[in-house]
Amino acid sequence: MNSVNTNVGALVALQNLNSTNSQLATVQSHINTGLKIASAKDNGAVWAIAQNQRATSSALDSVKDSLQRGISTVDVAISAGSTVSDLLTQMKAKALAAADTSLDTNSRSALNEDFKALRDQISKTVANADFNGVNLVKGTGASSIAALANADATSKITVNSQDLSLTSTNLAAIGANASIGTIATASAMITSMNTAIANVSTALSKLGTGSKALSQHLDFVGKLQDSIDAGVALKPERAGVLVTPGRPHASADGASPRPPFA
């Protein structure tokens, strides 16, 4: 009686079956992990390269977090600066009205109170423009913010602070005790307001440039990470690929065979 151990045809069939099972296991591993090389035993050299790339991709998550925090911090500063600019514009209007020689004393006094209230609001706005403990528009706050730019922290994107407090050089022409109680002070304040508005606009421009740089780099890092992830993951060439162990892939529409794993 013939047995599997002595039947040549059966041995060949068994070898083919074992080969098919091995290929099925490989395909199943690819499907389960989504990776072309799932472990070091599949291909040690390629796996080592892929593992390094995965480490880089993981590190880029921290880079993106840093950039996003930087963007939020700068955007808060920009919002505060825009508010300060609007307040200065309103203060200029009050000063211009108070400089009118036909205005009576009581009306000028009322304008002066409004002017001082707007002045004090600048201080409140600047003092509360914090994000994550960082304030880029307060004189006693951080001098700058530096966000990570690469996966090994050797490169950073720095955005410098812009002091918009009433004691800063940007608003020195106004000062913390500015008022428009007389025609003379109101007239002089108009020129000071023009200087302050121009200085704040320049400061906002610098903050805006910094925010744009952070946003553009965040977009680049996201694309870089996607490219790295695609390089280490299993990506069939297109939809409709039929997986048959031991045979080239054939598309569902009968197109020419394609490699099993690109």
C-alpha positions, 0 to 999 in steps of 0.5 A, spaced: 500 500 500 502 506 498 503 512 503 504 519 503 511 518 505 512 513 499 508 516 493 512 521 489 505 525 487 503 525 493 509 528 496 509 533 490 502 535 492 504 536 499 510 540 498 505 545 494 500 545 499 505 547 504 508 552 499 501 555 498 500 555 506 506 559 507 504 564 502 497 565 505 500 566 511 505 571 508 499 575 505 495 574 511 500 578 515 500 583 510 493 584 510 493 584 518 498 589 519 498 593 513 505 593 512 509 590 506 515 587 511 511 586 518 517 583 522 525 583 522 524 575 519 521 578 513 527 582 511 531 584 516 535 590 512 528 593 509 525 592 516 530 596 520 530 601 515 522 601 515 523 601 523 527 607 523 522 611 518 516 609 523 520 612 529 521 619 524 514 619 523 512 618 530 517 624 532 514 628 527 507 628 531 511 632 537 513 637 531 506 638 529 504 639 536 509 644 537 508 648 531 500 648 533 502 650 540 506 656 536 501 658 531 495 658 537 500 662 541 502 667 536 494 667 533 492 669 540 498 675 540 495 677 533 488 677 536 490 682 542 494 686 537 488 687 533 484 689 539 489 694 541 489 697 534 482 698 534 482 701 541 487 706 538 483 708 532 477 709 537 482 713 542 484 718 536 477 719 534 476 721 541 482 726 541 480 729 535 473 731 537 476 733 544 481 738 540 475 742 537 475 749 540 467 750 540 466 744 545 464 746 552 468 743 558 463 738 560 463 735 553 470 735 553 471 732 560 466 726 558 470 725 552 476 725 556 473 719 561 471 715 554 479 716 552 482 714 559 477 708 559 479 705 552 486 707 554 486 702 560 482 697 556 489 696 552 492 694 558 487 689 560 487 686 553 495 686 553 495 683 560 490 677 558 493 675 551 496 668 554 496 662 551 499 656 555 502 661 559 506 665 554 504 672 552 508 675 546 505 682 547 506 683 554 513 687 556 514 682 562 512 676 558 516 671 553 521 674 549 520 669 543 517 662 542 521 657 538 517 651 535 520 645 533 521 644 526 524 637 525 524 630 528 531 631 532 530 638 535 536 641 531 532 646 527 526 651 530 522 656 528 522 662 532 517 668 532 519 674 537 514 677 541 512 684 540 511 689 546 504 692 546 503 695 553 502 702 554 510 703 557 513 700 551 516 703 545 511 702 541 506 706 545 511 710 548 507 716 545 501 715 549 503 712 555 500 709 561 497 716 564 495 719 557 489 724 557 485 729 553 482 734 558 484 740 554 485 743 547 492 743 547 493 735 550 488 733 545 491 736 539 498 733 541 495 726 542 492 726 535 500 726 533 501 721 538 496 716 536 498 716 529 505 714 531 502 709 536 497 706 530 503 705 525 507 702 530 502 697 532 501 695 525 508 694 524 508 689 530 502 686 527 505 685 521 511 681 524 507 677 528 503 675 522 509 673 518 511 669 524 504 665 524 504 664 516 511 661 517 509 656 522 502 654 518 506 653 512 511 649 516 506 645 519 503 643 512 510 641 510 511 636 516 504 633 515 505 632 508 512 629 510 509 624 515 504 622 510 510 620 505 514 616 510 508 613 512 506 611 505 513 608 504 513 603 510 506 601 509 503 596 504 499 600 498 496 596 493 497 599 486 490 600 485 483 598 487 480 591 484 487 587 485 486 580 486 490 577 491 492 569 489 498 566 493 503 564 488 501 567 482 501 574 480 496 579 481 490 580 476 486 586 476 478 584 476 477 587 469 482 583 466 488 588 466 495 585 465 498 582 472 501 586 477 506 585 482 503 582 489 506 588 493 509 594 490 
